[in-house]
Amino acid sequence: MTGPSIRKIVYYSEEILLENDATPAVPAVRATVAAVIANPWLEGTATDDLSPEVIQVAPVLARQLTDILAANLGGVVAIEAFGKAAVVGADGEIEHGAALIHTPFFGNLVREYFEGESIICFADDRADAGASLVVPLWHKNAAATRTHYQTATTRIGDAPRPGEIVVVLAASTGPRPHSRIGDRLTDPIVKAETLGELVS
């Protein structure tokens, strides 16, 4: 298998130690890892089949990025939430980034490697080098669990260059600090016509 042409890999992590002057009851580390790769479709047309390159590139990125996050966050068992993203440089199509993160050759493998079941929430964009990207995350096995709805922000000062794609994988070892807004599975039924009954 011919892998991607990777120029650099960038890893960021953060742990919130205080939120509203209080230590989170469940400390968590959020992290992103990004691969900056050459866009393999720059000379193509808007109707080209992207699948040959997807099959070659996406599985390699899925393996490498999940390995880095697992190694830095305490193993797959420690990872509770995940998300993914792609940023295409100015010379590429949005579809080029989508091709690398929205097919089974990336998403299914990330789920398998992280021992997750949820659909992976995502972001994609076209941007100049240095643009910030906010990556959404939710629980890897229970997408309705609001405690794990969170985001991780990443940026790379010199990427994506016009002919590059940045592929990002994000993960968290726990929930938001002080999460306390309930859960989708235990919410009351809220409709416009019954809202008055709930707030009266």
N, C-alpha and C positions, 0 to 999 in steps of 0.2 A: 504494500500500500504506500503510495506517495503521499506524504503528509504536507501540511501547510508550510509556507515560507514565513517563519516567525521572526520578526525583527526584535521584539522584546516582550517580556512578561512582567507585569506590574502587580504587586500585592499590597493591599492596604487593610488594616484592621483597626477597630476601635472598641473600647470597653467603657461604658458610662459608669463612673464611680459614684456620682451624685446627680440626682435629678430632683429639682425643687427642694434642695438642701437635705435630701434623704437618700440613703443607700438603697438601691433596688433590692427588693426581697429576693429576686432571682437574678443574680448577675449574669450578663450575657456578653459575648464577643460577637460583633458583626464584622464581616470581612468581604472584600471583593478581590478577585484575581482576573486580570485582563491579558489577553494575548493580542498583540498587534501583528497583523498578518498582511501580506500583499494580497490585494484583491485579484482573484484569479479570473475574473470575468470582464476586465476593463476593455478588451478589444471586441466584445460581443455586441449583439443587438438585443433589442427589447423583447424579442420572441425566442431567444435561445433557451434550450433545455439546460438547466443548471445542475441537474442531478449527477452527472459524472464527477464533477468537482466536489459536490456535497458528499458523496460516498467516500471520496478520498480524504477530505479535509475534516469534516465535522466529527467523526468518531475519534480522531486523534486529539482534537481540541477537548472533547468531552472527557476523555481519559486523563489528559494532562491537567486540566483545570480542576477537576474533582480531586485528583491526587494531591494537588497543592493545598486546596482548602482543607481536606481531611488531615493532612500532615500538620497543618498549622493550628487547627481548631480542636485537636484532641481525638481525632478519629471520626469515622462515619457515625458512630453511636452518639457522639456529642452534638452533631449537627441536627437542629430541629426545624429550621426554615431555609427555604432556598428561593432564588430568583435568577433570571438571565437577561441579557441585553446584547445588542449589537449597535455599533455606530459606524456608519459608512462615510468615507471621505468624499469630498466634493465631486470627484470624477465618477463615482459609482452610483448604482441604483439602491434605493431602500430595499428592494427585493434581494439584493446580494447579501445584505446582512440577515434578512429574514430566512434566506435559504440555509444559512449556517446554524440558526438556533431554533427554527420552528419545524424541523423535520424529525422523524424518529432516529435519524443518525446522530442527533445531538440530544434532544430531549429525552427520549426513551433510555438512552445510555446514562445520562445524568441521574435520572430517577433510579435506575438499577444500581449504579455505583454508590448513591447516597441512601439506598434502601428506603426510597420514598414511594408514595402512591399518588400524590396530588399532581394535577396539571401544574406546570411551572409558570408562575406569573412572569411578565416580561416587559421590556421597553425596547424600542428601536428608533433610530434617528439617523439623519445625515447631518454632519457637523464638521466644523473646522477643528484643527488641532487645538487642544487645550480646553475644549468644551466640557462642562460638567454633565454627568449623566446620573439621574436618580433611578436606581434599580429597585423595583418593588419586590418584597418577599412575603411569603406566608408559609404556614406549617406544611412540612413535607408529607405528612400523612393525614392531616385533618384541616383541609382548606377553610372550613367554616369556623375555625378557632381564631377569634379576633385578637387574642393576646399576642399572636405572632404576626399580625399585619404591621409591617414596618418597611423602612427603606434604607438603602445604603447608597451613599453618593461617592462617585469616583471620577477622576479626571487624569489625563495624561498630557503633560505639557506639550509634547511634540507629536501627538497622535490624536485622531488619524490624519496622516498626510493625505493629499487628494486621491492617491491610488491605493489606499489602505482600508482595512476593516478592523475595528476593535471588537473582539468578542469577550463579553464579561460574564462571569458566574459569581453569584453572591450567596452567602450563607450566614446563618446566625445560630448560636448555641442556645438561644432562649428567647423569651418574649420581650416586648417593650418594657421599659422601666415603669413600675407601678400600674400595670395594665388593669383596668377596672370598669370597662364599659360593657361587660356581658358578652354573650356568645350568640352567634346566629341561630344555633339549634335550640336555644332556650328563650329567644326573644318573644315578646307578645306579638300578636298579629296586628299590624298597623296599617290602616287604610284611611284615606282622607275623610270618609264619612263617619268613621268611628274615632277619629283623633280626639274629639272633645271628651269622650268617655274616659280616655286614658289619662288626660291631663286635668280633669276636673276634681 
